[in-house]
Amino acid sequence: MVIVVILAQIRLYINIFMKIKFFSFVLAELIILLPIISFTQKVYELSSPDEKTTVHIKFSETVQLEVLHNDITVVNYSTVSMDINNGIVIGAFPKIKKNKRSSADNVLVPVVPVKTKTIREHFNGIVFDMKGNYSLEFRAYDNGIAWRFLTSFKDKIKVYGEQADLEFPADSYVYFPEEEAFMSHNERYYVYEKLLDIGSDRFCSTPALVETESGVKVLITESSLIDYPGMWLKAGGDNSLRAVFPGVALKEDKKNDRDVAVSEYADYIAETIGTRSFPWRILSIGEKDADLITNQLTFLLGEKNVIEDPSWIKPGKVSWDWWNAMNLYGVDFKSGVNTESYKYYIDFASKYGIEYIIMDEGWYELGDLTKLTPDINMEEILSYAKRKNVDVILWVIWKTLWDQWDEAFAQFEKWGIKGIKVDFMQRDDQWMVNYYEKVAAECAKHKMLVDFHGAYKPAGLRRKYPNVITREGVKGLENNKWSDLETPRHDVTLPFIRMVAGPMDYTPGAMVNAQKNNFRAIYDRPMSQGTRCHQLAMYVVYESPLQMLADSPSHYYDEPECMEFLSAVPTVWDTTIVLSAKLADNIAVARRNGDDWYIGAMTDGEKDLSIDFSFLDDGKYKMEYYEDGINANRYAEDFVMEKGIVTNSDTMDIHLATGGGWAARIWKE
């Protein structure tokens, strides 16, 4: 990783001369003279449609960009380039052949409406066609900027590195999802530190969020990630974050059925076709914290949908077995990974109109998808589910699926499986990124959903393949089984960083809740930190078109009031309105599906909020709402469900306990 970065810096200044066969002493003389050679600087300006955000693109010895918001610099001049084919540095000593400006103002209709039923695509753009068979494209949106390289070489190329040295103003802070290695589930807590204090030996996955000294926030991520490794960020030891990438995997070390580590990386990061566009580099900009919640740039910059008829793609909720450790009670059979237990999950799902169940680890003998474990009768389970109008999703290890590809998919289709949860990839080198697309395409052929776990963040694939319904890549509820670090503060940080990249399978729904002083991490009897209403609110705040009910059906049967809400709450939305938002402190969101509205509010510390119902149309609405009980600061499961009438002229003061929440369902009277 370090070698790739160093080489990119050196090549930026000398590789143009390596194509000319000078003697070594002549080359040395030229390199000495480089600093005094004068280059004409050209600076182009590109502004967002609302003219609040401006990008200055400077061409001199290098290509650099500067970003201003409301005339205040939020990204200092930063160098971008790409190092290819052992000596060509795209962006070094650039020569512009021509440039073309453009603008767009379109309305897109996503197949799966995560935040809104329609999305406005509104930007100003400029494309620079450069000498050397490449182009640079920039776009400026009202809520961020993006750029990418495009090449037009006849033959395949090797990419040795890509430079995106993002320099930020002094006194900037960063929410840094720190990593230890490229092999990672990308499930991190966010280290909040002054950017200057993060040493150059530290690096993180994306998205990462920079809080500039002006208060404007800049979220760094990517989209249209195809046939290329994912982007990570290395601290510069100053006020910079620099893009780094895993190299091409040359050798692997398979430790077991799921952990396949790269044991040797190439000195190049991708080998790919010579004529193509490369991933978009995105700087999402939030003047207010609320702006991050409604940002949809990763979707807008993804490749267009390739599924000709996606009408079979069905979002919904899922009854999930693994988190609750199959803890069923009040039954006349032994619970566990067996046919009777799954029929119980199906009965629960059927009663409450839950669309799916997931059969997680244990249904097959690890290492062989063709061998069911002795207590599983798949035909009986699937026949029973069909009669109950419940669909089944199967968990699989990625490597086993790859090794048994044709046989596995043929079996899934024969069974009538509606989706797979693919787990433990833990990598985003070029081969693994391509694996994700192969899975998405194959599942689309068989009309199956995909939920990626052990996964990198969303990076545009969900637009190209909308059957990629959700993914993990988030430090979610499962961590409560073994750690006390999954705190309400983390819960109200995620929407402003990880969720900006796309849907996240946090897997909410814990019915055993505790405050920090009486929380215990118990693997087989898990609980959550924060209140019961904190968990209910997640179903509105957290975006996942395939949303888990993580706890035991037995617990849910004991909580009929909560199930009134959980059975009704949808997983996709026509409209999203942010009512309150402060990163790592609180969030309140109103979302509409059809004629019904839902509100979810979550907090870290104890807090009072005011809900303004002016988003409603005229008329009276019924409302059922769930609020923290008077003793929720001590006993986190304490809640009250109330009913009332509300209009668009009303406001309501609500009180949230420590780690608390508030949730409401609103419908026309």
N, C-alpha and C positions, 0 to 999 in steps of 0.2 A: 504494500500500500504506500509506504513512504517513498520507495524507489520510484513508483509511478509518478508521484507528485513532483519529486526532484527532477526527474527526466523531463517532465512537461515544462518546468520553469527554464531549464537549460536550453532545451530545443527551441523554445520560443525565440531565442536570440541568435542561434547558430545554425539551425537546420536549413535555412534558406540557402546557405553557402555549401552545404553538403551535397547538393545536387550538381554543383560545379566542381570539376576535377582539378582543383588547385593543389599545389604542393603544400605540405603541412605548414611550412614556415610562412607561406603567403596567407593561409587561413588564419594563422595565429596573429599576423599583422592586422588583418581585417577585423578580427574580433576585438583587438585593442582599440581600433579606430571607431568601433560601433557607437560608443557613447557620444561622440562628437558629430556624428552624421545627423544632419537636420532633415526632419520629415515634416511635410505640410500637414497640419491638423485640420480635419473637417469635423464639425459637430452638427448633428441633425437632432431636431426636437420632435418628439411624438407625445401628444397629450391625450388623455382619456376623454371620452365624450363630455363628461361634466367639467373638464378642464381643471380638476383638482389635482390629478396625478400627471406628472410629466417625466418622460424619460429622455435624457440627453445621451446620444450615442456618438462617441468620439472615435475617429479613425486617425491613428498616427502610426507609431511603431506597432501598436496592438489595437485591438477593438476593446473599448471600455464603455460601460454604461453607468449612468448616475440616475438616481430616482429621487424626485421631489414630490412632496404632498403638501398642498396649500403653501407652496413656495418654500417649504422647509425641507432640507435634505434628509432623507431617511436611509438612503444607501449611497455612500460615497463612490467616486469613480472606481469601478471594479472591472477586472480583466476577464474576458471570455475567449476561449480558443479551443481547438481540438487538434490533437497530435495523432497523425495517421501515417501508415506505410513507412516507418523507419526513416523519417526525415522531413515529412511535409507537416507544417504546422498551419492549420487553417486558422486564420486570424492574425498571423504574423505579417507585418508590413503589408497591410491590406490595400488592394487596388479595386476601387469601385468601378464596375462597368456601367451600371445603371441602377436606379432605385424606383420603386413603384409604391405609391401610397394607396391605401384602401380603407374602406369603412364598412361596417355591417350593423344592421339593426333588425334582427330576426327573432322569431318566436319558435323555440324548439319544444316538442312534446315528447318527454322521455317515456320509454316503455314502462319503467318502474318509477313512479313519482315520489322520490325520497323526501324532498322538501316541499316541492310545488308541482302542480299539475302541468304547468308550462314554465319554461325558462327563457328569459330574455338574453339573447346573444348580442351584445352591444359593445363594439370596440372600434378603435382606429388602429390601423396597421401600416407597416412599411416593410418591404422586402428589398434587400440589397443583393443584387447579383454581382459576384466578385470574380476577378481573374483568379484562375486556379480551380475551376470546376466546383465552386460551392456558392451557397447563398446563406444569408442570415435574415431571419424573419423575426420581427418584433410586433407585439400587440400591446395596446394599452386599454384596459377596461376601467370602469369606475371603481372597481374594488381590487385592482392589482395589475401587474404587468407580467409578460411572458416572452421568452425568446427560444429559438431553436436553430440548429444548423440543418442545412439540406445539401446533399452532395450529388454530383452527376458524373461519377467515374464509371468507365466501361466495365472494369473488372472488380472482383471482390477487393475489399480493403480491410486492413487491420487497424483498429483504433487503440492507440497506446495510452491515451489519457484524454480527459476533457477538463479544461480549466474553467472554473467559475469561482473566482476569488472575491467573495462578497465582503466588502469593507463597509463597516457601519460607523455612525458617529460615535464620538467619545461618550462615555457614561451610558452606553447601551447595556441592557440586561438580556439574558436569554433563558428560555425554558428549554433545557438541553436533555433530550432523551438518551442519556449516555449509554454506550455499548462497550463491550470488551473485545468482541471479535465479529467478523463478518458472518459467522454461523450464529444465528440468533432468531428467536421467535419475534423479535421486534416488539416485545412487551416490556415497556420501560416506565419507570416513574420519571418525573420531570425535575431535573436539578435546576433550581433558579439561582443564577449567579450573575455577577457582573461579567460581561463578555471578556473584558480585559484580563480577568483573573483565571480564565479557563486555559490551562497550559496546552502547549502545542502537541503534547503526547496524548491528548484526549480526543475522542470522536464520538459521533452520535448518528443514529438513524434519522430519517425524516418521516413526517414533518417536524420541523423545529420552529420555535417562535422567538423572534427578537423584539424586545420592547425598546424602542429608541428613546433618546433623551427628551424628545418632544411629546412622548406619550403614544405616538402612532406605533402600531404593531405590524410587523412584517413576518408573515409565515412562509417558510421555504419548503417547497415540495416540487412534484413533477407530475406529468401526465403524458399519455401516448407512449408509455413504456413498452416497447415492442422490440424483440430481438436485440436486446441491449441490457446491460446490468443496471440495477437500481443505484440511485444516488444517495450517498452518505455525506456527512459533513465533518471535517476535521478542524479543530480550533487552530487559529493561526498564532496564538500566543499574544495577539494584539486585539484589535477590534474587528477581527475578520473570522469568517467561516468559509472553508474552502472545500469544494466538491472533491470527493474521492469515491472510487468504485472498486468492487472486487474484480480481480482478474478472471480470465477464462479458466475454468476448471480443467486441469490436465490429468490429475489423479484424484481418486476418491478413496476414503477409508470407511467402509461400511461396518459400523460397530454392532448394529442389531437391525431389527426390521424397520426402524424408523430413523435412526441417527446415521446419516451418510455425510460425513464431513469432507470438505476439500482438503486434501493433503498436499497438493502442489498447484499453485496458480501460475499461469503464464504471465509474461511481462506486458501483455496487451489485455485490454478489457473486453474486446469484442472483435469477432471476425464476421463480416456482414457484406451484403450486396453493396456495390459502389454507388448506385443511384437510389437514394432514399431520403426520407426525412427522419430526423432524430428526435428523441423525447423533448417535450416542452419543459423548460425550466420556469417555475412559477414563483413569483413573489406576490402573495395575496396581502392586501393592505387593509388594515382595520383602523379607521380614525377613532371609532368607538369599539369596545369589546363586542357589542352586539353585531357589528358588521361581519365578524368572523363566522357567526352562526349561520348567516344567510349566504355565505360565499359558495359559489358553485363552479369555480374555474376548473377544477380537476375534471368535472364532467364535460364542460364546454370544450375543453382542449383534448378530450379523448377522441379516438377514431370513431367514425359513424357506425351505427348499428348494422351488422351484417346478417342478422337473423331475419329472413324474409317475412315470415309470419310468426311473430312472437306472442300470439294470443294465448298460448298455452302456459305462459309464465305466470305463476300464481303466488303472489306474496301471502304471508300469513304468519300465524303463531305456531309454536312448536312445543310440545311437551317433551322434556329432556330428562334422561335417566341418570347421566353420569355424575352431575354435581351433587345430587341428593343421595348418591350411593345406593340407589334402589331401596331406600328406607320406606317401605310400605308397611302399614299396620292396620289392624282391624280386618284382616283378610284370612281366608282359610287355606292359604298355601304359603310355602316358603318363598319369600321374595328373593330376587336375584336376577341374573341374566338368564331368564328362562321364558318359555312360551306364556305361562300364566301371568307373569308380571307384565309382559308387554301387552297382553290383552287388557289388563287393568289400566295401563296408560292409555290404551285405545278407548276404553270405556269413558275415562275421564275427558279425553279430547272430544269425543263424540257428544258428551253431555253439554259441554260448554262451547261447542262450535269452533274448536281449535282445529286448524286445518291439517296439522302434521304431528307425527311423533318421530323422534330420532332414536335409532338403535345404535348406541355408541359402542365403545370398546367392549369386546367380549362375545359378540355374535358370531365371529369366525375365529378359527384357530390362527393365531398370529403368524404371519408369514405365508398364509395360503387362503386366499379369498374363496376358494372352492370348497373348503371344509368348514361346515357349520359346527359349532360347539355342541356337545351332546344334548343339552337341554333346550336347544332351539329347533322348533319346527317352523321353518320359514313359510311354507305353503299355508299352514294353519294360521299363522299370524297375519299374513297378507290377505287371506280370504276373509278373516274376521274384520280386518281394517276396512276392506272394501264394503262389507255389509254395513259397517258403521259410518261410512262416508269419511274416513280418515286416511290420509296418504302417509307413506313411509319414506323416510330419508335414512340412508345408511352411512355410518362413519367408516372411513378406510384410511389406512396408512398410504401415503403417496408412493412409496417405493414398491410396496406390494402391488398396488394398482398398476404401476408402470410395468412391472415384471409380468403381470398377467392381463395385460391391457385388453386384448380382443376377447379373451374368454370371460373376463369380468364384465365387460359392457354387454356382451351377449346375454349373460346370466341376469344382469340388472334389468334389461329390457324384457326378458322372459318373465321375470317376477312382477314387473310393473312398478319398479322403484321410481319415485318421483324426484329424487335428488340424492346427491352424495355430499358428505362433509369430509373433505380431503385434508389430512393433518400431517404436521411435523416436517414440512419442507425446510424451514429454518434457514433459507438461503435466497439470495436474489442475484446470483451471477447470471450471465447470459443464458446458459443452458436452462437454469431453473425458471427464469422469466418465460422462456419459450415453453416450458412444461405447463405453466399456468394456462397459456393460450391453447395448448393442445387439449388440456382437460376441458376448458370452456367450449371449444369447438366440438369435441366428441360428445359432451353432454348435450349440447344443442341438437346434434344429430338424433339423439335418443330422447329428446324432450325432457331433459332433467335439469334441475337447479344445481348450483354449486355454492357451497359455503367453504371457503378456504380458512383453515386454522393452521397455527404454527406458521403464519404467513407474514409477508411484508405488507405495507400499507396499500390501500387502493391507489392506483395510478392510471386510471383511464379505461381499464379493461371492461368495466361494468357498462360503459356506453357501447362498446363494440359488441360485447356479448352480455346483454341484459339478464341472461340466466345466471350470471355471476351475481347472485342476489345479495350477498353480504360476505364479510370476512372478519377474521379476528385481527391480529396485529395490534392488540390492545391489552393493557394490563387490566383484566376484567375480574368478574366476580369469583372465578375459580380460585384466585389467589387467597381468598379468605380461608380456604381449606388448609393452608400451610403457613400463612403469614398474617401479621397484624398491621401491615403497611398499606393495605387497601382501604384508605381512609375516605371520609366524605370530602376532604379537600381535594384528593385525587379525582373523585367522582365529578366535582364541579370544575376541574381543570380540563378533562378530556374533551368536552364539547367545543372548546376554543382552539384545540390543537389537532388531536388525532381525528376528530369527527369532521374537520374541515376537508380532509382528504377523501372522505366518503364513508359509507355505512360501516358500522362497527358492531361486531357480535360480542357485546359485553356480557351477555347472558344474565339479565336481571331476574328478579322475582323471588328473592329470599323471604320466607315467612318467619324465620327465626332471626330476630334482630337484636342488636346489643349496642350500647354506648361503649366508648373506648375502654373505660375502666372495668367493664365486666365482659368484654369480648374475649373469646378464646378461639384460637385456630385449631379446629378438630376436623381431621380429614374425612372421617366417615359420618360425622354429625355436624355439617357446616352451618355457619350463621353469617350474617353480614354486619358490618359496622354502619351506624346510622339508624334512623327510625324506619318503621314500616312504611310511612308515607314517602320517605326518601326513595324506597324501592318502587313504590307505585308510580311516582313521578317519572322514573326512568323510562317508562313506556311511552311517554310523550316527549321527553327531552332527548333521549338517545334515538338515533336514526338507525334502523335495521329493518329492511323489508321482510326479513325472516327473523322474527323476534322470539327468543326462548322464554319459556316458563321453566326456570331452573330448579324449582323446588319439587318436593314429592307431591304427587296427586293427593296423598293422604293428608298432607298439611293443607292443601288448597280446599279439600272438602270441609276441613274444619274452619275455613275462613270464607263463608258465603258472601259476606259484604264485600270483601276484597275481590272475590271472583265476579261479582256484578260488574266491577270496573274492568278487570283483566279479560273477561270474556268479550266485552264490548269494544275495547280500545283497538283501533286499527294499527296497521304497520306502515302504511303509505299515506301521503298527505297532499291535499290540493293547495293549501296555503299555510305558510309559517309566519308568525309574527312574534318578535322578541319583545317581551314585556319588561324584563330586567336582566342585566348581564354585567357581571364583574368577574373577571377571570380569577379562578381559584377561590372565589368567595360565594357567589350565588348565580343562579340562572332561573328565569321563568319564561316559558314559551307557551304561546297559544297556537294550536294547529287545527285546521279544518279538514274533515273528510266528508264529502257530500254536504249534507245540511247540518251535520253535528260538529261541535267544537270540543276540543279537549285542552286542558291546561295542565302543565306540569311545572312545579317549582322545586328547586333543591338548594340546599345551603351547606356551608361548612360549619360555621358557628351559628349561634342563636341569632335570629334575624326577624325583623318586621318588614313586610313588603306591602305595597298597595297594588291591587289588581284593577286596571282600568278596562271596562268591558265595551269601550267604544268601537271595537272591531266588529261587534255584532250588527246585524241588520236591524231594522225597526221591528218592534213587536216584543212580546214576552217569551222568555225562554225558561224551561225547567233546568234546574241544575242539581246534580248530586256531587258533593265534594267531600274529600277526605283530608282531615287535618290532624296534626300531631296532638295527642291527648295532653292533658294538663301535667301528667307525670312522665311524659316521653323523654325528658332529660335524664330521668333515672331508669325508666323501664321503656326501652325503645319501641316495643311492640304496642304501646298505648296509642290508640288513634280513635277518632270520632268520625262517623259518616253523617253528614247533614244533607238536607234537601231544602231547596228554596226556588224563588223566582228571580230572574235577573233581566235587565234591559240594557241597551247600549248607552244609557245615561248614568248607569251605576258605576260606582267604584267600591272596592271591598278591601279593608285592611286585614291582612292575614299574619299570623305569627308562626314561625317555624322554629322548632326546638333545635338544639345543637345537633348537627348532622341530620337536619330535618327535611321535611318535604310537604308538599301540598299538591293534590291532584283533583281534577274536576272533569265531569262530563256534562255538556250543555247541549240541549236540543230544543227545537221549536215546540212551544206548548200546543 
